Amino acid sequence: MATNGEASDVYARMGVKKLINAQSWVTGLGGSLMRREVFSAMEEAGRYFVDMEELHDAAGRVVARACGAEAGMVTAGAAAGNMLMSAAVMTETDDVRIERLPDTSGMKNEILIFKAQRNHYDKMFEVPGARLVEVGMPNVARRYHLEAGLGEKTAAVAYIFAPFLKQPLTLRETSEIAHARGIPVLVDASAMVPPIENLTRFVREGADMVTFSGGKGIAGPQNSGLLAGKTELIRAARKNYMNPASARASVVRAAKVSKETIVGLVTAIELFLDSDHSAIWNDWRVRAEYIVDRIRGIPGIRAVVEEEPNRQGPQPVIYFEASWKGPSPESVRKLLREGTPPIHVGRGGYRDEINVVMVNVQKGEEKIIAEALDRILRGSQDSNRPSKA
């Protein structure tokens, strides 16, 4: 036990190393860090019992307002949001169909997805029993590809937003085509907040349902998510998730969320909406420039601060030119991970560059990152110089 003001280190007691997360809000590194107000709200929520339906109703109103949607709900992460969206469009609010999942025989059970948007997480749409049907080509799609793919078995069209993922048709075009046939559009926008404008953007552009992670840029509990959209579809999602009148739980019941997580996410949303995002963005930029300034001028290295949409805010990007004589980018990443403290950085996006994602870099850690990069990159240059005989 810690005494005399000594900080208790739960990870040290478990033999687990703490690290610097300059890779982004990735689940493998714990997502994001919650603010004290979120911890406090979750601790308070854990002291009492409540009617979970009533709590979901109240939280859903917060999610709906935040996303500019008719209705909303808290989910167990964006992946659970994809499962719930898929189930909702196949069953609607029909109790019999809900109980039958994942058996979808006789239902509209096909969800169209652009071939260019296939991704690591799209299996979540299939879990309730849907079948993903690809449309378009690997890098592009035309209107006629989507129009030809729509059929009698089509339950929805899935549209995925993620850094560096292609958008063969815009969401507005996709929604226009699907809605002309009475087919809903489901948007996975897990990691697309911030900027704050994205919370309402996708509904404005035609999404019938959209899911976000609550444990990334919003800094809520890592196992939380937001699901917003049309009232009837959210009702269907809620019934799939928790339907006391049903004789048999739905397949997506496995993605249940606790009262503490619901309260924590609602608190995080309110804090996020009330934050000075310009100041946060500028802070990331200033600290990103510190890192770039430290390693500027190394032969064969081009270090710049980039702020394009794919980059999730201002971040240092290190490009390795043809003249670079040092270790490969992957070797540099490995050396950073093996250091003390371990530093995890990104894999770039356009080619094998290194990007330092500032969203989870804590105050002062930019100096540790800059020093480690400087030592590794300049040290490799020194080792390649001929010795003085």
C-alpha positions in Angstrom: 0.0 0.0 0.0 1.2 3.5 -0.8 1.7 5.7 2.3 2.8 9.3 3.1 1.5 10.7 -0.1 3.4 8.2 -2.3 1.4 7.6 -5.5 -0.1 4.2 -5.9 1.0 2.7 -9.2 -1.5 -0.1 -10.1 0.4 -1.0 -13.3 3.7 -1.4 -11.5 2.1 -3.8 -9.0 0.9 -5.8 -12.0 4.2 -5.7 -13.7 2.9 -3.7 -16.7 4.9 -0.9 -18.2 3.4 2.6 -18.7 4.2 4.1 -22.1 3.9 7.3 -24.2 1.1 7.0 -26.7 2.0 9.0 -29.8 0.1 6.6 -32.1 -3.4 7.9 -31.7 -6.6 6.8 -29.9 -5.9 3.1 -30.7 -7.6 0.5 -28.6 -4.4 -1.5 -28.3 -2.9 1.3 -26.2 -6.0 2.0 -24.2 -7.9 4.6 -26.3 -7.8 8.0 -24.6 -7.5 9.4 -21.1 -10.6 10.4 -19.3 -10.9 13.7 -17.4 -11.3 13.8 -13.7 -14.9 14.9 -14.1 -15.7 11.7 -16.0 -14.1 9.5 -13.4 -16.0 11.3 -10.7 -19.3 10.9 -12.5 -18.7 7.2 -13.0 -17.9 6.7 -9.4 -21.0 8.5 -8.3 -23.1 6.5 -10.8 -21.8 3.3 -9.3 -23.3 4.1 -5.9 -26.9 3.7 -6.9 -29.4 1.5 -8.8 -31.5 3.0 -11.6 -34.0 1.9 -14.2 -31.7 1.2 -17.1 -34.4 2.0 -19.7 -34.9 5.4 -18.1 -31.2 6.0 -18.0 -30.9 5.0 -21.7 -33.7 7.5 -22.5 -32.0 10.3 -20.8 -28.6 9.5 -22.3 -30.1 9.1 -25.7 -31.4 12.7 -25.6 -27.9 14.0 -24.9 -26.5 11.9 -27.8 -29.2 13.1 -30.2 -28.6 16.8 -29.4 -24.9 16.4 -29.8 -25.3 14.7 -33.2 -28.1 16.8 -34.5 -30.2 13.7 -34.9 -33.8 12.7 -34.1 -32.7 10.1 -31.5 -29.6 8.5 -30.0 -28.3 6.0 -27.6 -25.1 5.0 -25.8 -23.4 1.8 -27.1 -20.5 -0.4 -26.0 -18.1 1.2 -28.5 -18.4 2.0 -32.2 -18.1 -1.7 -33.1 -21.2 -2.4 -31.1 -22.8 0.6 -32.9 -22.2 -1.2 -36.2 -23.7 -4.4 -34.9 -26.8 -2.5 -33.7 -27.2 -0.6 -36.9 -27.1 -3.8 -38.9 -29.6 -5.5 -36.6 -31.9 -2.5 -36.7 -32.3 -2.3 -40.4 -33.0 -6.0 -40.8 -35.5 -6.5 -37.9 -36.9 -3.0 -37.5 -39.0 -3.2 -34.3 -40.4 -6.7 -35.1 -40.0 -8.8 -32.0 -40.1 -12.1 -33.9 -37.3 -11.1 -36.2 -35.3 -9.7 -33.3 -35.5 -13.1 -31.5 -34.5 -15.0 -34.7 -31.1 -13.2 -35.2 -28.6 -14.2 -36.4 -31.0 -16.3 -38.6 -32.0 -13.8 -41.2 -33.6 -16.1 -43.8 -36.6 -14.5 -45.4 -35.4 -11.0 -44.3 -33.8 -8.2 -46.2 -30.3 -9.1 -45.1 -27.8 -7.6 -47.5 -25.8 -4.5 -46.7 -23.9 -2.9 -49.5 -20.4 -1.6 -48.9 -18.0 0.0 -51.4 -15.1 -2.3 -52.2 -12.8 0.7 -51.6 -14.1 0.9 -48.0 -13.6 -2.6 -46.8 -11.8 -2.5 -43.5 -10.7 -4.2 -40.4 -14.0 -3.8 -38.5 -16.7 -4.3 -41.1 -17.3 -7.9 -39.8 -19.4 -6.2 -37.1 -22.1 -5.6 -39.7 -22.2 -9.4 -40.3 -22.4 -10.5 -36.7 -26.2 -10.1 -36.5 -26.6 -12.2 -39.7 -26.2 -9.6 -42.5 -24.3 -10.3 -45.6 -21.9 -7.7 -46.9 -22.2 -7.2 -50.7 -19.4 -5.2 -52.4 -20.0 -2.6 -55.0 -17.6 -0.6 -57.2 -13.9 -1.3 -57.8 -11.0 -1.4 -55.4 -10.2 2.4 -55.8 -13.3 3.9 -57.3 -17.1 3.6 -57.7 -19.6 5.3 -60.0 -23.2 6.0 -59.4 -24.3 3.1 -61.6 -22.3 0.7 -59.5 -24.3 1.5 -56.4 -27.6 1.7 -58.3 -27.0 -1.7 -59.9 -26.2 -3.2 -56.5 -29.4 -2.2 -54.8 -31.9 -5.0 -54.9 -34.9 -6.7 -53.1 -32.6 -8.1 -50.4 -30.8 -4.8 -49.7 -31.4 -3.7 -46.1 -29.0 -0.8 -46.1 -25.8 0.8 -47.5 -22.8 1.0 -45.2 -20.5 4.0 -45.6 -17.2 4.1 -43.7 -15.1 7.2 -42.7 -11.6 6.7 -41.5 -8.2 8.3 -42.0 -6.7 7.5 -45.4 -9.8 5.4 -46.4 -11.2 6.2 -49.8 -14.6 7.8 -50.5 -15.5 6.6 -54.0 -18.8 8.5 -53.9 -19.6 11.3 -51.4 -22.0 10.5 -48.6 -24.5 12.9 -50.0 -24.4 11.1 -53.4 -24.7 7.7 -51.7 -27.6 8.9 -49.5 -29.4 10.4 -52.5 -29.2 7.1 -54.5 -30.1 4.9 -51.6 -33.0 7.1 -50.3 -34.5 7.1 -53.8 -35.1 3.4 -53.3 -36.2 3.8 -49.6 -32.9 2.2 -48.3 -31.2 3.6 -45.2 -27.5 4.6 -45.1 -25.4 3.5 -42.1 -22.2 5.5 -41.3 -19.3 4.2 -39.3 -17.4 7.4 -38.2 -15.6 5.8 -35.2 -12.5 8.0 -35.2 -13.8 11.1 -36.9 -14.1 13.3 -33.9 -12.6 15.9 -33.5 -13.2 18.1 -35.3 -16.4 18.8 -33.3 -18.3 19.7 -36.5 -18.2 16.0 -37.5 -20.6 15.1 -34.7 -23.4 16.7 -36.8 -21.9 16.5 -40.3 -22.9 13.0 -41.2 -26.6 13.3 -40.3 -26.7 16.6 -42.3 -25.2 14.7 -45.3 -27.9 12.0 -45.3 -26.9 9.3 -42.8 -29.9 7.5 -41.3 -27.7 6.1 -38.5 -24.2 7.0 -37.5 -21.8 5.6 -34.9 -18.9 7.2 -33.2 -16.4 5.9 -30.6 -16.8 7.4 -27.2 -13.3 6.4 -26.1 -11.3 8.3 -28.7 -11.5 12.0 -29.3 -14.5 12.5 -27.0 -12.3 11.0 -24.1 -15.1 9.0 -22.6 -14.8 5.4 -21.3 -12.9 3.2 -23.8 -15.8 0.8 -24.0 -18.4 3.4 -25.0 -19.8 4.7 -28.2 -22.5 7.0 -29.6 -25.3 5.9 -32.0 -27.6 8.5 -33.5 -30.1 8.7 -36.2 -33.8 8.3 -37.2 -36.2 7.7 -34.3 -37.6 4.4 -35.6 -34.2 3.0 -36.4 -32.9 3.9 -32.9 -36.0 2.3 -31.4 -35.1 -0.9 -33.4 -31.5 -0.7 -32.1 -32.7 -0.3 -28.5 -35.1 -3.3 -28.8 -32.3 -5.4 -30.2 -30.1 -4.4 -27.4 -32.5 -4.6 -24.5 -36.1 -5.8 -24.8 -37.5 -6.9 -21.5 -40.7 -8.1 -23.2 -38.8 -10.6 -25.4 -38.6 -14.2 -24.4 -35.1 -14.5 -25.8 -32.2 -12.0 -25.8 -30.9 -10.7 -29.1 -27.5 -11.6 -30.4 -26.3 -8.0 -29.8 -27.1 -8.3 -26.1 -23.4 -9.3 -25.7 -22.6 -5.6 -26.3 -24.4 -4.3 -23.2 -23.1 -1.2 -21.5 -23.1 -0.4 -17.8 -24.8 2.5 -16.0 -21.3 3.8 -15.0 -20.2 3.8 -18.7 -23.4 5.6 -19.8 -23.0 8.3 -17.2 -19.3 8.6 -18.0 -19.9 9.1 -21.7 -22.6 11.6 -21.2 -20.3 13.6 -18.9 -17.5 13.3 -21.5 -19.8 14.5 -24.3 -20.9 17.6 -22.3 -17.2 18.4 -21.5 -16.3 17.9 -25.2 -19.0 20.2 -26.4 -17.9 22.9 -23.9 -14.2 22.7 -24.7 -12.1 25.3 -26.5 -11.2 23.2 -29.6 -9.2 26.0 -31.2 -7.0 26.2 -28.1 -6.5 22.4 -28.0 -5.7 22.3 -31.7 -3.1 25.1 -31.3 -1.5 23.4 -28.3 -1.1 20.2 -30.5 0.5 22.4 -33.2 3.0 24.1 -30.9 4.2 20.9 -29.4 4.3 19.2 -32.9 6.5 22.1 -34.1 8.8 21.5 -31.1 9.5 17.9 -32.2 10.0 18.9 -35.9 12.4 21.7 -34.9 14.5 19.2 -32.8 15.1 16.8 -35.7 15.2 19.3 -38.6 18.4 19.2 -40.7 19.2 15.5 -40.4 20.5 14.3 -43.8 18.0 12.1 -45.6 15.1 13.1 -43.2 12.3 15.5 -44.1 10.3 16.5 -41.0 7.1 18.6 -41.3 4.0 19.4 -39.4 0.9 18.4 -41.3 -2.7 19.3 -40.5 -4.8 17.7 -43.2 -8.0 15.8 -42.3 -6.3 12.4 -42.5 -3.9 13.4 -39.8 -6.3 13.8 -36.8 -5.0 17.2 -35.9 -1.5 18.8 -36.3 1.2 16.2 -36.1 4.9 15.8 -37.0 5.4 13.6 -40.0 8.9 12.2 -40.7 9.6 11.2 -44.3 12.6 9.1 -45.2 14.2 10.3 -48.4 16.1 8.1 -50.9 19.4 9.5 -49.5 18.6 8.2 -46.0 21.4 5.8 -44.8 20.0 5.0 -41.4 17.6 2.4 -40.1 14.3 1.7 -41.7 11.2 3.4 -40.4 10.0 0.2 -38.8 13.4 -0.2 -37.1 13.1 3.3 -35.7 9.6 2.5 -34.4 11.0 -0.6 -32.8 13.8 1.3 -31.1 11.3 3.8 -29.8 9.1 1.0 -28.4 12.1 -0.6 -26.7 13.2 2.6 -25.0 12.5 3.8 -21.5 9.8 4.9 -21.4 8.4 3.0 -24.4 7.2 5.4 -27.1 4.6 4.2 -29.7 4.3 6.3 -32.8 2.2 6.0 -36.0 2.9 4.3 -39.3 2.2 7.3 -41.5 -0.4 6.7 -44.1 0.9 7.7 -47.6 3.9 5.5 -47.5 6.2 4.1 -44.7 6.7 7.5 -42.9 6.5 8.0 -39.2 3.8 10.2 -37.8 3.7 11.4 -34.2 0.0 11.8 -33.3 -0.4 14.5 -30.7 -3.9 13.8 -29.5 -2.7 11.6 -26.6 0.7 13.1 -26.0 0.7 14.6 -22.5 2.3 17.9 -21.5 6.1 17.5 -21.5 6.1 14.2 -23.4 6.9 16.0 -26.6 10.3 16.7 -25.2 10.9 13.0 -24.4 9.7 12.0 -27.9 11.9 14.7 -29.6 15.0 13.6 -27.6 14.5 10.0 -28.5 14.0 10.7 -32.2 17.0 13.0 -32.2 19.2 10.4 -30.5 18.1 7.5 -32.8 18.2 9.5 -36.1 21.3 11.5 -35.5 23.0 8.5 -33.8 22.5 6.4 -36.9 24.0 9.1 -39.0 27.1 9.2 -36.7 27.5 5.4 -36.9 27.7 5.6 -40.7 30.5 8.2 -40.7 34.0 6.8 -41.3 36.1 6.7 -38.2 39.1 9.1 -37.9 42.2 6.9 -38.1 
